[in-house]
Amino acid sequence: KQEVTQIPAALSVPEGENLVLNCSFTDSAIYNLQWFRQDPGKGLTSLLLIQSSQREQTSGRLNASLDKSSGRSTLYIAASQPGDSATYLCAVRSTLTGGGNKLTFGTGTQLKVEL
Amino acid sequence: EAQVTQNPRYLITVTGKKLTVTCSQNMNHEYMSWYRQDPGLGLRQIYYSMNVEVTDKGDVPEGYKVSRKEKRNFPLILESPSPNQTSLYFCASSFGGRNQPQHFGDGTRLSIL
């Protein structure tokens, strides 16, 4: 059974700092890994999707890496801003779960960027 | 605007009173799914649908029903709601390929008293 863990559960950093959020998963048989952002009272916004054959994806100040063999992904946020404050979730789409259509989520990292 | 729309956004109701949460998407997606989010447990899948008239159970289907009569709609039905179904619910959709990103609605917060 796929399990996804995110560490740390909460993180507070000063504005301008570069930071790394971690995600680990137990079963390396995945189609892809997706990073989401969740704001209070809002749904999930997809940030980046990395296919199993890829090593990293970039979008603006965000860079996500994937090491499938070790079951790890990181989300790097450069020059953090207060507007980056949110909960960040990673989710994996496993080949052996739910016909390959189910996302298994971590419990998230709650990020606060302070002025 | 491409979106997944859930209604209602908030609902407080009582045990045993049947309710339906609607989900509609305007992106012509084949795949739709329902999740619930609980503190410390993350998001867990309730049901999913590969296409019209094709549905299957997720991890936590007990107490829920779904139907997929039209491609754009995927309602979640609680026939006899109980307090343990108090949660934040999300509907998601995507194109059928397994490497397609999933798009989420804004969520429905249900409180069952």
Chai-1 contact restraints between the chains, C-beta under 6 A:
chainA,res_idxA,chainB,res_idxB,connection_type,confidence,min_distance_angstrom,max_distance_angstrom,comment,restraint_id
A,Y31,B,R98,contact,1.0,0.0,6.0,A-B,restraint_1
A,Y31,B,N99,contact,1.0,0.0,6.0,A-B,restraint_2
A,N32,B,N99,contact,1.0,0.0,6.0,A-B,restraint_3
A,K42,B,D106,contact,1.0,0.0,6.0,A-B,restraint_4
A,G43,B,F104,contact,1.0,0.0,6.0,A-B,restraint_5
A,G43,B,G105,contact,1.0,0.0,6.0,A-B,restraint_6
A,G43,B,D106,contact,1.0,0.0,6.0,A-B,restraint_7
A,G43,B,G107,contact,1.0,0.0,6.0,A-B,restraint_8
A,L44,B,F104,contact,1.0,0.0,6.0,A-B,restraint_9
A,S46,B,P101,contact,1.0,0.0,6.0,A-B,restraint_10
A,L49,B,P101,contact,1.0,0.0,6.0,A-B,restraint_11
A,Q51,B,N99,contact,1.0,0.0,6.0,A-B,restraint_12
A,G100,B,R98,contact,1.0,0.0,6.0,A-B,restraint_13
A,N101,B,Y48,contact,1.0,0.0,6.0,A-B,restraint_14
A,K102,B,Q45,contact,1.0,0.0,6.0,A-B,restraint_15
A,F105,B,G42,contact,1.0,0.0,6.0,A-B,restraint_16
A,F105,B,L43,contact,1.0,0.0,6.0,A-B,restraint_17
A,T107,B,G42,contact,1.0,0.0,6.0,A-B,restraint_18
